[in-house]
């Protein structure tokens, strides 16, 4: 609201000092001044008190002086407003600029100082040249639009004036509402011929000009006649703003990159964000112009979108984010944000996340929004004006794109893990339009690195399956996946499955030893789960099974392929071994769980309940299990599984393998000697040789079924113990430990395990172990001999399956089948027990009668010539010599036939040799070149 002038000035008074609140008009046209040059100067009376605290508000009610030509020159008249003098802090007295043209609405000039001088000049004064203004004085802080609320709290809100300038100001440590960047004389009409410089600074990047929706009027109109001078909309570009403009630099001075040049009239459509803590703003007005435009006003602050990435910047917005840099920062996850500042058209910002060898990269977006492009520098009407592309590669490779997000059609994916297959991921942001205030794709990206080292060969299209082959590595260690991402990547409703397949070839190794060193499963955090039935309960578990359960005999089958047994069938049949949380205290390095395969394959399956897998194990460095494996039983060892038979032998080294295998430095052989039920076993060493008395050169261990500790251990120092090996009774061989959790409980096959560990050189160790399956004479339930079956014809020759054809000497009533008599191997043990068994007279008679009848039936009795039966061994000379003479006649005809066949074969071979030699004589032989 303007005050009413207290008195009227004399209209013919041109040059004078104007009182505050005085109404001033141009002189009347008279014959003395009509058509002549006229210059009027007006000064305002000085203030009393503290003049620096006052400013002048001058309202131009009418104004028509001169004509504006090309926006730079006033023709035939002008007005100058001089704001300040030599005594004021600021002044434009040296180059005040010129106003000319015409106004239709009142316009106001609000001075920066308490001293103002106005100069009117007309080259040809007529009634078409006139002006009228009034004025009033105000305390400077009362200009609310200039100083805002509580100006006393922010004395430098409008910046610190650079000495000797009119409108160059420095703004330091700006925060919102603490820095007002304004055109000179704001909110009134800005002076002409300005070159204002504003140095803007914030404590943190990114510095932001809060100009969005603020009134902006720089060269918006050259005159008030809309038909003649249409309003100029807010425009950017130097070519579109030739006269008055504001130019913003991304830095401290004019040497920085130009963000944009703006002019026009209206509400500014967007804010502007710099790339650092500094912006430099330049405001220029032409030497001459209309008394119309009111300039600009905006706040300065920083945009909270700056995060120091744990990496190195290799370009304007290109980053190298390495695992080493992230580790040095002490953070487990790195962060980078969408481009939050201005960038020019065709900008490309890249992020290379580079891990160590064996690592993979995970990238996810806790926050992701896709908006339309709101502040483009260059308009774009097509699709994908801005895009974000993820590459599974260390460089942009279109063949390895993981995902592309576009501003026009993509949906954001928050909290979704994007995982590379290698140790690098490349992310590229591209913009065709550029932006004044950041990307339309707003994202907050987290990345981290995971050790994806495998212990075997990864299985394609699986999260953690591996194949561990003997031809890759003979022995090694393994544990639960080092990459804990697998615990949160299982499909919904499915548990985490990791299958480790140990495979070999019997030409290299025939067996796998898997030793579980520790089990460390966590309790379910939400619902406690028992592990009473390891196979059936929904507990975290390890299952060990052989996919070819018949492989014990499959090794000897020719060309027969067996379908692998899947896990669910192994579980249904309760095959293999299962370990869960209840075994955590029983499985340790001091007492590991040791499983030896019977064939060439073994499976280890880790199963984790998906309901708590991520919560319990993701980013948990502790292993769920630790194990070691070893492929053993090379070709020098011979067959690993010896099927149940009445007799047999183990020969080391296996002679057939000596010619085609190169022995390793150390060797381990494991033989499983299967046992028939109700049969004793007599093991005896026919020969044994060790290079030294040290067990390192050779150690033979014999394990009975179900036993962890060896029954017998033989080295070079105790070879003599092999001479007095006791008979292993059927009771001992039937022992199974049902309380030991480390025994594969469901494997009902009984076998004696013989292990040899030592030097692989055949000259270092050699041995031959023979065994015989011994039967017992039939007994009653009280242990006495069943004489009725021996004397009453209860056991006939058809009972060959019982194998009691020859009764061995001694008190144990052991017997062997007929085919083991006189076969060159002593199959009856020399039994000498401390506790001699008592035989009744009836039992003795029945035993002798059965033995005599059996030898008569086999044709041995007549050749004994009265030798007592109780003293005969199965390889006694009397027995075997008589057997050969008694049965020699029966072999005459077959022997003659065999001799004739051999003679004919030799003749045929000789004839063939002569024919082959005649095909090419040495004289006929030619050399091929």
Buried (B, 14 or more C-beta within 10 A) or exposed (E): EEEEBEEEBEEEEBEBEBBBBBBBBBBEBEEEBEEEEBEBBBBBEEBEEEBEEBBBBBBBBBBBBBBBEEBEBBEBBBBBBBBBBEEBEBBBBEEBBBBBBBBEEBBBBBBBBBBBBBBBBBBBBBEEBBBBBBBBBBEBBEBEEBBBEEBEEBEBBBBEBBEEBBBBBBBBEBBEBBBBBBBBBBBBBBBBBBEBBBBBBBEBBBBBBBBBEBBBBBBBBBBBEEEEBEEBEBBBEEEEBEBBBBBBBBBBEEEBEBBBBBBBBEEBBBBBBBBBBBBBBBBBBBBBBBBBBBBBBBBBBBBEBBEEBBBEEEEEBBBBBBBEBBEEBEEEBBBBBBBBBBBBBEBBBBBBBBBEEBBBBBBBBEBBEBEEBEBBBBEBEEEBBBBBBBBBBBEBEEEBEBBBBBBBEBEBBEEEEBBBBBBBBBBBBBBBBBBBBBBBBBBBBBBBBBBBEBBBBBBEEEBBBBBBBBEEEBEBEBBBBBBBBBBBBBEEEEBBBBBBBBBBEBEBBBBBBBBBBBBBBBEBEEEEBEBEEBBEBBBBBBBBBBBBBBBBEBBEEEEEEBEBBEBEEBBEEBBBBBBBBBBBEEBBEEEBBBBBBBBBBBBBBBBBBBBBBBBBBEEBEEBBBBBBBBBBBBBBBBBBBBBBEBBBEBBBBBEEBEEEBEBEEEBBBBBBBBBBEEBBBBBBBEEBEBBBEEBEBBBBBBBBBBBEEBBBBBBBEEBEEBEEBEBBBBEBBBEEEEEEBBBBBBBEBBBBBBBBBBBBBBEBBBBBBBBBBBBBBBEEEEEEBBBEBBBEEEBEEEEEEBBBBBBBBBEBBBBBBBEBBBEEBBBBBEBEEEEEEEBEEEBEBBBBEBBEBBBEEBEBBEBBEEEEBEEBBBBBEBBBEBBEEBEEEEEEEEEEEEEEEEEEEEEEEEEEEEEEEEEEEEEEEEEEE
